[in-house]
Amino acid sequence: MVEIANISVVRNGAAPALDSVSFRVPRGARCAVLGANGAGKTTLLLSIMGLLPLSAGEIFIDKIRVERRNASLIRRKAALVFQNPDDQLFFPTVVEDVMFGALNRGESEDSARAQSEKLLADFGIARLAERRPQELSDGEKKKAAICSALACSPEVLLLDEPSSLLDPRSRRECAQMLARLPQTALLSTHDLDFAAKVCQYSAVLSNGKLSAFGKTAEVMDDEKLLAEAFLV
């Protein structure tokens, strides 16, 4: 479970990037964080990971408060997939990037490699295991970055614009894979079709404020809400 409790984030004295946002994602559910560019989506994900300080409010992951003293525990429970996969892939080969999370958990090299190769196969990129990340297409990098996060066996998976950079086929395959994951997941996107395929719940952000939270089908049916949030 992820609980966002009346949080605000103010950066460098500017207008709030997030302003009194509250909602709760049940354990095992997938929630889309919808909004136009600048709505506060990425700020929310970084705040959940404890990478940005809150100006007000609290965040809990499975009843553990996100704060400095719990940082190591939060990192074990949650993993973040950045919007730009180049920020996440830094080893000589794809399989080494994916193995890193499992090795960090104390897995043996053989076990970490077996788990990583399975993840790559599940995402349809097993053939890329020994390739250099710099040689991949943007879409292939995005899939490899998702695999590297999943290799950490997180209970909560955060994804920043997971459908960006993907061609239509890869986008469809990625949506199918994410929809089957057992983890609690929050993904930021303005891709309504992708969100509808993956997420049971949706939170709509507009100028840092929460405009709506509820079942995705109901949120998608509210054309006025989506128009006011610059999503249609």
C-alpha positions as protocol buffer text, in pm:
chain_id: "A"
residue {
  index: 1
  type: MET
  ca { x: 0 y: 0 z: 0 }
}
residue {
  index: 2
  type: VAL
  ca { x: 114 y: 353 z: -79 }
}
residue {
  index: 3
  type: GLU
  ca { x: -47 y: 638 z: 115 }
}
residue {
  index: 4
  type: ILE
  ca { x: -2 y: 999 z: 12 }
}
residue {
  index: 5
  type: ALA
  ca { x: -122 y: 1217 z: 301 }
}
residue {
  index: 6
  type: ASN
  ca { x: -172 y: 1589 z: 230 }
}
residue {
  index: 7
  type: ILE
  ca { x: 175 y: 1639 z: 82 }
}
residue {
  index: 8
  type: SER
  ca { x: 318 y: 1960 z: -57 }
}
residue {
  index: 9
  type: VAL
  ca { x: 653 y: 2014 z: -226 }
}
residue {
  index: 10
  type: VAL
  ca { x: 799 y: 2360 z: -278 }
}
residue {
  index: 11
  type: ARG
  ca { x: 1129 y: 2384 z: -465 }
}
residue {
  index: 12
  type: ASN
  ca { x: 1357 y: 2689 z: -457 }
}
residue {
  index: 13
  type: GLY
  ca { x: 1086 y: 2918 z: -324 }
}
residue {
  index: 14
  type: ALA
  ca { x: 874 y: 2880 z: -638 }
}
residue {
  index: 15
  type: ALA
  ca { x: 504 y: 2795 z: -657 }
}
residue {
  index: 16
  type: PRO
  ca { x: 429 y: 2450 z: -508 }
}
residue {
  index: 17
  type: ALA
  ca { x: 517 y: 2164 z: -741 }
}
residue {
  index: 18
  type: LEU
  ca { x: 267 y: 1962 z: -534 }
}
residue {
  index: 19
  type: ASP
  ca { x: -2 y: 2125 z: -322 }
}
residue {
  index: 20
  type: SER
  ca { x: -194 y: 1931 z: -52 }
}
residue {
  index: 21
  type: VAL
  ca { x: -212 y: 1602 z: -249 }
}
residue {
  index: 22
  type: SER
  ca { x: -376 y: 1299 z: -82 }
}
residue {
  index: 23
  type: PHE
  ca { x: -473 y: 954 z: -210 }
}
residue {
  index: 24
  type: ARG
  ca { x: -407 y: 588 z: -131 }
}
residue {
  index: 25
  type: VAL
  ca { x: -313 y: 301 z: -362 }
}
residue {
  index: 26
  type: PRO
  ca { x: -413 y: -43 z: -226 }
}
residue {
  index: 27
  type: ARG
  ca { x: -155 y: -320 z: -205 }
}
residue {
  index: 28
  type: GLY
  ca { x: -112 y: -493 z: -542 }
}
residue {
  index: 29
  type: ALA
  ca { x: -303 y: -227 z: -735 }
}
residue {
  index: 30
  type: ARG
  ca { x: -172 y: -23 z: -1027 }
}
residue {
  index: 31
  type: CYS
  ca { x: -237 y: 350 z: -1035 }
}
residue {
  index: 32
  type: ALA
  ca { x: -177 y: 593 z: -1319 }
}
residue {
  index: 33
  type: VAL
  ca { x: -65 y: 941 z: -1222 }
}
residue {
  index: 34
  type: LEU
  ca { x: -212 y: 1146 z: -1507 }
}
residue {
  index: 35
  type: GLY
  ca { x: -133 y: 1502 z: -1597 }
}
residue {
  index: 36
  type: ALA
  ca { x: 8 y: 1734 z: -1858 }
}
residue {
  index: 37
  type: ASN
  ca { x: 375 y: 1833 z: -1861 }
}
residue {
  index: 38
  type: GLY
  ca { x: 452 y: 2030 z: -1545 }
}
residue {
  index: 39
  type: ALA
  ca { x: 154 y: 1892 z: -1353 }
}
residue {
  index: 40
  type: GLY
  ca { x: 376 y: 1742 z: -1080 }
}
residue {
  index: 41
  type: LYS
  ca { x: 387 y: 1377 z: -1186 }
}
residue {
  index: 42
  type: THR
  ca { x: 763 y: 1325 z: -1169 }
}
residue {
  index: 43
  type: THR
  ca { x: 785 y: 1528 z: -848 }
}
residue {
  index: 44
  type: LEU
  ca { x: 534 y: 1291 z: -690 }
}
residue {
  index: 45
  type: LEU
  ca { x: 730 y: 979 z: -785 }
}
residue {
  index: 46
  type: LEU
  ca { x: 1059 y: 1126 z: -662 }
}
residue {
  index: 47
  type: SER
  ca { x: 889 y: 1222 z: -336 }
}
residue {
  index: 48
  type: ILE
  ca { x: 759 y: 868 z: -285 }
}
residue {
  index: 49
  type: MET
  ca { x: 1117 y: 742 z: -321 }
}
residue {
  index: 50
  type: GLY
  ca { x: 1233 y: 998 z: -66 }
}
residue {
  index: 51
  type: LEU
  ca { x: 1448 y: 1178 z: -325 }
}
residue {
  index: 52
  type: LEU
  ca { x: 1275 y: 1513 z: -271 }
}
residue {
  index: 53
  type: PRO
  ca { x: 1197 y: 1664 z: 70 }
}
residue {
  index: 54
  type: LEU
  ca { x: 834 y: 1733 z: 155 }
}
residue {
  index: 55
  type: SER
  ca { x: 729 y: 2081 z: 259 }
}
residue {
  index: 56
  type: ALA
  ca { x: 423 y: 1935 z: 432 }
}
residue {
  index: 57
  type: GLY
  ca { x: 240 y: 1606 z: 475 }
}
residue {
  index: 58
  type: GLU
  ca { x: 355 y: 1244 z: 490 }
}
residue {
  index: 59
  type: ILE
  ca { x: 406 y: 945 z: 261 }
}
residue {
  index: 60
  type: PHE
  ca { x: 386 y: 584 z: 377 }
}
residue {
  index: 61
  type: ILE
  ca { x: 487 y: 265 z: 199 }
}
residue {
  index: 62
  type: ASP
  ca { x: 332 y: -33 z: 376 }
}
residue {
  index: 63
  type: LYS
  ca { x: 291 y: 188 z: 685 }
}
residue {
  index: 64
  type: ILE
  ca { x: 660 y: 284 z: 683 }
}
residue {
  index: 65
  type: ARG
  ca { x: 703 y: 660 z: 673 }
}
residue {
  index: 66
  type: VAL
  ca { x: 918 y: 792 z: 389 }
}
residue {
  index: 67
  type: GLU
  ca { x: 1188 y: 992 z: 565 }
}
residue {
  index: 68
  type: ARG
  ca { x: 1565 y: 1007 z: 589 }
}
residue {
  index: 69
  type: ARG
  ca { x: 1601 y: 759 z: 876 }
}
residue {
  index: 70
  type: ASN
  ca { x: 1403 y: 497 z: 679 }
}
residue {
  index: 71
  type: ALA
  ca { x: 1579 y: 561 z: 347 }
}
residue {
  index: 72
  type: SER
  ca { x: 1752 y: 222 z: 320 }
}
residue {
  index: 73
  type: LEU
  ca { x: 1430 y: 37 z: 401 }
}
residue {
  index: 74
  type: ILE
  ca { x: 1232 y: 239 z: 148 }
}
residue {
  index: 75
  type: ARG
  ca { x: 1495 y: 164 z: -120 }
}
residue {
  index: 76
  type: ARG
  ca { x: 1448 y: -207 z: -54 }
}
residue {
  index: 77
  type: LYS
  ca { x: 1070 y: -180 z: -80 }
}
residue {
  index: 78
  type: ALA
  ca { x: 1041 y: 49 z: -382 }
}
residue {
  index: 79
  type: ALA
  ca { x: 1217 y: 91 z: -717 }
}
residue {
  index: 80
  type: LEU
  ca { x: 1195 y: 374 z: -967 }
}
residue {
  index: 81
  type: VAL
  ca { x: 1222 y: 354 z: -1345 }
}
residue {
  index: 82
  type: PHE
  ca { x: 1336 y: 693 z: -1475 }
}
residue {
  index: 83
  type: GLN
  ca { x: 1181 y: 852 z: -1782 }
}
residue {
  index: 84
  type: ASN
  ca { x: 1520 y: 859 z: -1954 }
}
residue {
  index: 85
  type: PRO
  ca { x: 1670 y: 506 z: -1944 }
}
residue {
  index: 86
  type: ASP
  ca { x: 2019 y: 649 z: -1998 }
}
residue {
  index: 87
  type: ASP
  ca { x: 1996 y: 764 z: -1634 }
}
residue {
  index: 88
  type: GLN
  ca { x: 1957 y: 402 z: -1525 }
}
residue {
  index: 89
  type: LEU
  ca { x: 2181 y: 190 z: -1748 }
}
residue {
  index: 90
  type: PHE
  ca { x: 2554 y: 218 z: -1680 }
}
residue {
  index: 91
  type: PHE
  ca { x: 2713 y: -130 z: -1694 }
}
residue {
  index: 92
  type: PRO
  ca { x: 2902 y: -268 z: -1997 }
}
residue {
  index: 93
  type: THR
  ca { x: 2620 y: -508 z: -2091 }
}
residue {
  index: 94
  type: VAL
  ca { x: 2244 y: -519 z: -2052 }
}
residue {
  index: 95
  type: VAL
  ca { x: 2244 y: -837 z: -1845 }
}
residue {
  index: 96
  type: GLU
  ca { x: 2496 y: -685 z: -1600 }
}
residue {
  index: 97
  type: ASP
  ca { x: 2270 y: -384 z: -1556 }
}
residue {
  index: 98
  type: VAL
  ca { x: 1976 y: -610 z: -1474 }
}
residue {
  index: 99
  type: MET
  ca { x: 2185 y: -833 z: -1246 }
}
residue {
  index: 100
  type: PHE
  ca { x: 2297 y: -537 z: -1035 }
}
residue {
  index: 101
  type: GLY
  ca { x: 1977 y: -524 z: -831 }
}
residue {
  index: 102
  type: ALA
  ca { x: 1974 y: -897 z: -754 }
}
residue {
  index: 103
  type: LEU
  ca { x: 2343 y: -892 z: -657 }
}
residue {
  index: 104
  type: ASN
  ca { x: 2273 y: -601 z: -426 }
}
residue {
  index: 105
  type: ARG
  ca { x: 2011 y: -816 z: -251 }
}
residue {
  index: 106
  type: GLY
  ca { x: 2275 y: -1078 z: -183 }
}
residue {
  index: 107
  type: GLU
  ca { x: 2194 y: -1325 z: -461 }
}
residue {
  index: 108
  type: SER
  ca { x: 2475 y: -1537 z: -599 }
}
residue {
  index: 109
  type: GLU
  ca { x: 2604 y: -1444 z: -944 }
}
residue {
  index: 110
  type: ASP
  ca { x: 2449 y: -1757 z: -1098 }
}
residue {
  index: 111
  type: SER
  ca { x: 2111 y: -1687 z: -938 }
}
residue {
  index: 112
  type: ALA
  ca { x: 2123 y: -1320 z: -1034 }
}
residue {
  index: 113
  type: ARG
  ca { x: 2205 y: -1405 z: -1394 }
}
residue {
  index: 114
  type: ALA
  ca { x: 1927 y: -1665 z: -1418 }
}
residue {
  index: 115
  type: GLN
  ca { x: 1670 y: -1419 z: -1278 }
}
residue {
  index: 116
  type: SER
  ca { x: 1792 y: -1143 z: -1507 }
}
residue {
  index: 117
  type: GLU
  ca { x: 1782 y: -1358 z: -1818 }
}
residue {
  index: 118
  type: LYS
  ca { x: 1425 y: -1459 z: -1735 }
}
residue {
  index: 119
  type: LEU
  ca { x: 1320 y: -1095 z: -1694 }
}
residue {
  index: 120
  type: LEU
  ca { x: 1479 y: -1005 z: -2027 }
}
residue {
  index: 121
  type: ALA
  ca { x: 1298 y: -1296 z: -2192 }
}
residue {
  index: 122
  type: ASP
  ca { x: 967 y: -1192 z: -2034 }
}
residue {
  index: 123
  type: PHE
  ca { x: 1007 y: -848 z: -2189 }
}
residue {
  index: 124
  type: GLY
  ca { x: 1109 y: -992 z: -2526 }
}
residue {
  index: 125
  type: ILE
  ca { x: 1469 y: -868 z: -2521 }
}
residue {
  index: 126
  type: ALA
  ca { x: 1665 y: -1182 z: -2426 }
}
residue {
  index: 127
  type: ARG
  ca { x: 1869 y: -1141 z: -2746 }
}
residue {
  index: 128
  type: LEU
  ca { x: 2008 y: -815 z: -2609 }
}
residue {
  index: 129
  type: ALA
  ca { x: 2160 y: -962 z: -2292 }
}
residue {
  index: 130
  type: GLU
  ca { x: 2524 y: -922 z: -2398 }
}
residue {
  index: 131
  type: ARG
  ca { x: 2479 y: -598 z: -2591 }
}
residue {
  index: 132
  type: ARG
  ca { x: 2608 y: -261 z: -2472 }
}
residue {
  index: 133
  type: PRO
  ca { x: 2318 y: -40 z: -2354 }
}
residue {
  index: 134
  type: GLN
  ca { x: 2451 y: 244 z: -2571 }
}
residue {
  index: 135
  type: GLU
  ca { x: 2387 y: 31 z: -2881 }
}
residue {
  index: 136
  type: LEU
  ca { x: 2016 y: -19 z: -2810 }
}
residue {
  index: 137
  type: SER
  ca { x: 1720 y: 170 z: -2948 }
}
residue {
  index: 138
  type: ASP
  ca { x: 1536 y: 402 z: -2710 }
}
residue {
  index: 139
  type: GLY
  ca { x: 1254 y: 147 z: -2675 }
}
residue {
  index: 140
  type: GLU
  ca { x: 1495 y: -136 z: -2601 }
}
residue {
  index: 141
  type: LYS
  ca { x: 1667 y: 78 z: -2339 }
}
residue {
  index: 142
  type: LYS
  ca { x: 1330 y: 148 z: -2176 }
}
residue {
  index: 143
  type: LYS
  ca { x: 1252 y: -224 z: -2148 }
}
residue {
  index: 144
  type: ALA
  ca { x: 1599 y: -296 z: -2008 }
}
residue {
  index: 145
  type: ALA
  ca { x: 1553 y: -22 z: -1747 }
}
residue {
  index: 146
  type: ILE
  ca { x: 1222 y: -173 z: -1635 }
}
residue {
  index: 147
  type: CYS
  ca { x: 1391 y: -513 z: -1605 }
}
residue {
  index: 148
  type: SER
  ca { x: 1672 y: -363 z: -1396 }
}
residue {
  index: 149
  type: ALA
  ca { x: 1416 y: -222 z: -1152 }
}
residue {
  index: 150
  type: LEU
  ca { x: 1221 y: -548 z: -1131 }
}
residue {
  index: 151
  type: ALA
  ca { x: 1544 y: -737 z: -1059 }
}
residue {
  index: 152
  type: CYS
  ca { x: 1549 y: -560 z: -722 }
}
residue {
  index: 153
  type: SER
  ca { x: 1226 y: -750 z: -634 }
}
residue {
  index: 154
  type: PRO
  ca { x: 1048 y: -434 z: -517 }
}
residue {
  index: 155
  type: GLU
  ca { x: 710 y: -445 z: -351 }
}
residue {
  index: 156
  type: VAL
  ca { x: 631 y: -105 z: -506 }
}
residue {
  index: 157
  type: LEU
  ca { x: 730 y: -15 z: -862 }
}
residue {
  index: 158
  type: LEU
  ca { x: 733 y: 348 z: -976 }
}
residue {
  index: 159
  type: LEU
  ca { x: 757 y: 424 z: -1348 }
}
residue {
  index: 160
  type: ASP
  ca { x: 802 y: 769 z: -1499 }
}
residue {
  index: 161
  type: GLU
  ca { x: 642 y: 782 z: -1847 }
}
residue {
  index: 162
  type: PRO
  ca { x: 691 y: 409 z: -1921 }
}
residue {
  index: 163
  type: SER
  ca { x: 527 y: 423 z: -2264 }
}
residue {
  index: 164
  type: SER
  ca { x: 743 y: 707 z: -2397 }
}
residue {
  index: 165
  type: LEU
  ca { x: 1000 y: 608 z: -2662 }
}
residue {
  index: 166
  type: LEU
  ca { x: 815 y: 283 z: -2739 }
}
residue {
  index: 167
  type: ASP
  ca { x: 685 y: 194 z: -3085 }
}
residue {
  index: 168
  type: PRO
  ca { x: 323 y: 71 z: -3103 }
}
residue {
  index: 169
  type: ARG
  ca { x: 411 y: -298 z: -3076 }
}
residue {
  index: 170
  type: SER
  ca { x: 655 y: -249 z: -2787 }
}
residue {
  index: 171
  type: ARG
  ca { x: 405 y: -22 z: -2616 }
}
residue {
  index: 172
  type: ARG
  ca { x: 137 y: -291 z: -2636 }
}
residue {
  index: 173
  type: GLU
  ca { x: 374 y: -563 z: -2510 }
}
residue {
  index: 174
  type: CYS
  ca { x: 495 y: -343 z: -2224 }
}
residue {
  index: 175
  type: ALA
  ca { x: 137 y: -268 z: -2119 }
}
residue {
  index: 176
  type: GLN
  ca { x: 56 y: -640 z: -2115 }
}
residue {
  index: 177
  type: MET
  ca { x: 361 y: -717 z: -1900 }
}
residue {
  index: 178
  type: LEU
  ca { x: 298 y: -437 z: -1651 }
}
residue {
  index: 179
  type: ALA
  ca { x: -68 y: -537 z: -1619 }
}
residue {
  index: 180
  type: ARG
  ca { x: 40 y: -884 z: -1502 }
}
residue {
  index: 181
  type: LEU
  ca { x: 291 y: -772 z: -1240 }
}
residue {
  index: 182
  type: PRO
  ca { x: 207 y: -850 z: -875 }
}
residue {
  index: 183
  type: GLN
  ca { x: 370 y: -534 z: -739 }
}
residue {
  index: 184
  type: THR
  ca { x: 187 y: -224 z: -628 }
}
residue {
  index: 185
  type: ALA
  ca { x: 267 y: 20 z: -909 }
}
residue {
  index: 186
  type: LEU
  ca { x: 236 y: 390 z: -978 }
}
residue {
  index: 187
  type: LEU
  ca { x: 315 y: 515 z: -1325 }
}
residue {
  index: 188
  type: SER
  ca { x: 317 y: 872 z: -1444 }
}
residue {
  index: 189
  type: THR
  ca { x: 185 y: 930 z: -1794 }
}
residue {
  index: 190
  type: HIS
  ca { x: -29 y: 1146 z: -2019 }
}
residue {
  index: 191
  type: ASP
  ca { x: -90 y: 841 z: -2240 }
}
residue {
  index: 192
  type: LEU
  ca { x: -454 y: 769 z: -2157 }
}
residue {
  index: 193
  type: ASP
  ca { x: -478 y: 455 z: -2369 }
}
residue {
  index: 194
  type: PHE
  ca { x: -173 y: 302 z: -2199 }
}
residue {
  index: 195
  type: ALA
  ca { x: -307 y: 393 z: -1855 }
}
residue {
  index: 196
  type: ALA
  ca { x: -644 y: 235 z: -1934 }
}
residue {
  index: 197
  type: LYS
  ca { x: -476 y: -92 z: -2035 }
}
residue {
  index: 198
  type: VAL
  ca { x: -253 y: -115 z: -1726 }
}
residue {
  index: 199
  type: CYS
  ca { x: -411 y: 61 z: -1427 }
}
residue {
  index: 200
  type: GLN
  ca { x: -720 y: -3 z: -1216 }
}
residue {
  index: 201
  type: TYR
  ca { x: -693 y: 342 z: -1053 }
}
residue {
  index: 202
  type: SER
  ca { x: -597 y: 687 z: -1174 }
}
residue {
  index: 203
  type: ALA
  ca { x: -497 y: 1008 z: -998 }
}
residue {
  index: 204
  type: VAL
  ca { x: -522 y: 1329 z: -1202 }
}
residue {
  index: 205
  type: LEU
  ca { x: -282 y: 1613 z: -1126 }
}
residue {
  index: 206
  type: SER
  ca { x: -323 y: 1967 z: -1254 }
}
residue {
  index: 207
  type: ASN
  ca { x: -81 y: 2245 z: -1158 }
}
residue {
  index: 208
  type: GLY
  ca { x: 36 y: 2042 z: -859 }
}
residue {
  index: 209
  type: LYS
  ca { x: -311 y: 1979 z: -720 }
}
residue {
  index: 210
  type: LEU
  ca { x: -509 y: 1655 z: -719 }
}
residue {
  index: 211
  type: SER
  ca { x: -808 y: 1703 z: -948 }
}
residue {
  index: 212
  type: ALA
  ca { x: -949 y: 1351 z: -909 }
}
residue {
  index: 213
  type: PHE
  ca { x: -874 y: 1001 z: -785 }
}
residue {
  index: 214
  type: GLY
  ca { x: -1077 y: 691 z: -859 }
}
residue {
  index: 215
  type: LYS
  ca { x: -1124 y: 390 z: -1083 }
}
residue {
  index: 216
  type: THR
  ca { x: -959 y: 447 z: -1418 }
}
residue {
  index: 217
  type: ALA
  ca { x: -1273 y: 375 z: -1621 }
}
residue {
  index: 218
  type: GLU
  ca { x: -1467 y: 639 z: -1426 }
}
residue {
  index: 219
  type: VAL
  ca { x: -1188 y: 896 z: -1456 }
}
residue {
  index: 220
  type: MET
  ca { x: -1160 y: 834 z: -1831 }
}
residue {
  index: 221
  type: ASP
  ca { x: -1534 y: 889 z: -1873 }
}
residue {
  index: 222
  type: ASP
  ca { x: -1511 y: 1240 z: -1730 }
}
residue {
  index: 223
  type: GLU
  ca { x: -1431 y: 1442 z: -2042 }
}
residue {
  index: 224
  type: LYS
  ca { x: -1461 y: 1775 z: -1860 }
}
residue {
  index: 225
  type: LEU
  ca { x: -1206 y: 1666 z: -1601 }
}
residue {
  index: 226
  type: LEU
  ca { x: -962 y: 1544 z: -1866 }
}
residue {
  index: 227
  type: ALA
  ca { x: -1002 y: 1862 z: -2070 }
}
residue {
  index: 228
  type: GLU
  ca { x: -939 y: 2084 z: -1769 }
}
residue {
  index: 229
  type: ALA
  ca { x: -624 y: 1882 z: -1696 }
}
residue {
  index: 230
  type: PHE
  ca { x: -509 y: 1928 z: -2061 }
}
residue {
  index: 231
  type: LEU
  ca { x: -519 y: 1552 z: -2120 }
}
residue {
  index: 232
  type: VAL
  ca { x: -754 y: 1569 z: -2420 }
}
